[in-house]
Amino acid sequence: MLHFPVLLEESVDFLLKDLNGNYIDCTFGRGGHSKLILKKLSKKGSLTSMDKDPDAYKYASKFKEKNFKIINDSFKNLDKYFDRQSIDGILYDLGTCSTHLDQAERGFSLNKDGPLDMRFDNKQGFPLSEWLQNASEEQIKEIIYNYGDEKHAKLISKAIFKSKMKNKIITTTQLSNIIRDTYPEKFKKIHPATKSFQAFRIFLNNELEELKESLKAAEKILKQGGFIVTIAFHSLEDNIIKNFFKPSLVSFPKDIPLNNQQEKKFVCVAKKVRASKDEININPRSRSAIMRVFQKI
Ligand SMILES: C[S@@+](CC[C@H](N)C(=O)[O-])C[C@H]1O[C@@H](n2cnc3c(N)ncnc32)[C@H](O)[C@@H]1O
């Protein structure tokens, strides 16, 4: 197995209400969800999957189903590819794939030594090593604190800054060792650099902004009655999702004698769905998954 799909049956069951409909899997990865969607859809139904990672695109290009298409782009551009109100359901399974962590050369892994890259789309932008080389101590601290919720952000950023002034940090183990050696609590269950690595990944891939943009685009292209299914792995993503689907307050000018009203565009069909104990036993990564489902009114 290249990547264990999380909440697979549950998410696809919520997504597919019309087996002749048109669906989008925004995060193809290694196609775990896409495969099941294609298996369940009728020949009249269609699936378009997206992934910004060129390796995911290459993998998906082997799929031969006639009602399947893959797009190698960020999901923030969803509305470039689809007409308004043309889609029956959209799935997001956010974050990294196990393949990112398994392949040292992609530069995501704490334990496998590789170039310090961490880009989902490694054909664009610059690797983390380049950004780090030009960053100030304050910038490093802000990122580790804001995106990693790391209480030792100040200490860690100081150590990283000091170290990179001597030698450029170009590998993943260089960075994880600097963090490990400076971390005050020596005996932690998880590697002391876990939160900092997550923070750098979220920042470098602009994950939170792209998610916000994508949800706006998804709202435009979804049909009335269509579903958006999201699987998030940390509270920063989950909060963006919750806030986006909250009813917005419509206020009237003072001269109109009407009270402010709530404008509801979606109903929440399922909130905070978690993986079962059995799934967590097989795939510990699913422990932090939170699924939410919304239907467009
Ligand atoms: C958790 S994996 C998806 C796994 C997939 N559901 C499966 O079962 O194989 C998340 C995927 O989303 C991709 N991704 C992350 N941010 C993206 C974005 N803004 N646009 C498109 N793809 C993105 C990553 O490259 C990664 O392959």
The ligand as an SDF file (V2000), in Angstrom:
LIG
                    3D

 27 29  0  0  0  0  0  0  0  0999 V2000
   -3.6200   13.1380    2.1710 C   0  0  0  0  0  0  0  0  0  0  0  0
   -3.0960   13.1900    0.5320 S   0  0  0  0  0  0  0  0  0  0  0  0
   -4.4970   12.5520   -0.3350 C   0  0  0  0  0  0  0  0  0  0  0  0
   -4.5370   11.0830   -0.3390 C   0  0  0  0  0  0  0  0  0  0  0  0
   -5.6050   10.4790   -1.2090 C   0  0  0  0  0  0  0  0  0  0  0  0
   -6.9450   10.8000   -0.7550 N   0  0  0  0  0  0  0  0  0  0  0  0
   -5.4320    8.9830   -1.2860 C   0  0  0  0  0  0  0  0  0  0  0  0
   -6.2300    8.2690   -0.6850 O   0  0  0  0  0  0  0  0  0  0  0  0
   -4.4970    8.5220   -1.9340 O   0  0  0  0  0  0  0  0  0  0  0  0
   -3.1810   14.8940    0.1350 C   0  0  0  0  0  0  0  0  0  0  0  0
   -2.7430   15.2300   -1.2680 C   0  0  0  0  0  0  0  0  0  0  0  0
   -3.1420   16.5740   -1.5150 O   0  0  0  0  0  0  0  0  0  0  0  0
   -2.1770   17.2040   -2.3100 C   0  0  0  0  0  0  0  0  0  0  0  0
   -2.3300   18.6420   -2.1020 N   0  0  0  0  0  0  0  0  0  0  0  0
   -2.0050   19.3660   -1.0180 C   0  0  0  0  0  0  0  0  0  0  0  0
   -2.3220   20.6650   -1.1990 N   0  0  0  0  0  0  0  0  0  0  0  0
   -2.8710   20.7460   -2.4420 C   0  0  0  0  0  0  0  0  0  0  0  0
   -3.3960   21.8230   -3.1940 C   0  0  0  0  0  0  0  0  0  0  0  0
   -3.4240   23.0820   -2.7380 N   0  0  0  0  0  0  0  0  0  0  0  0
   -3.8800   21.5530   -4.4190 N   0  0  0  0  0  0  0  0  0  0  0  0
   -3.8630   20.2960   -4.9230 C   0  0  0  0  0  0  0  0  0  0  0  0
   -3.3600   19.2480   -4.2490 N   0  0  0  0  0  0  0  0  0  0  0  0
   -2.8830   19.4580   -3.0180 C   0  0  0  0  0  0  0  0  0  0  0  0
   -0.8600   16.6410   -1.8440 C   0  0  0  0  0  0  0  0  0  0  0  0
    0.0970   16.7280   -2.8690 O   0  0  0  0  0  0  0  0  0  0  0  0
   -1.2430   15.1880   -1.5020 C   0  0  0  0  0  0  0  0  0  0  0  0
   -0.9580   14.3420   -2.5650 O   0  0  0  0  0  0  0  0  0  0  0  0
  1  2  1  0
  2  3  1  0
  2 10  1  0
  3  4  1  0
  4  5  1  0
  5  6  1  0
  5  7  1  0
  7  8  2  0
  7  9  1  0
 10 11  1  0
 11 12  1  0
 11 26  1  0
 12 13  1  0
 13 14  1  0
 13 24  1  0
 14 15  1  0
 14 23  1  0
 15 16  2  0
 16 17  1  0
 17 18  1  0
 17 23  2  0
 18 19  1  0
 18 20  2  0
 20 21  1  0
 21 22  2  0
 22 23  1  0
 24 25  1  0
 24 26  1  0
 26 27  1  0
M  CHG  2   2   1   9  -1
M  END
$$$$
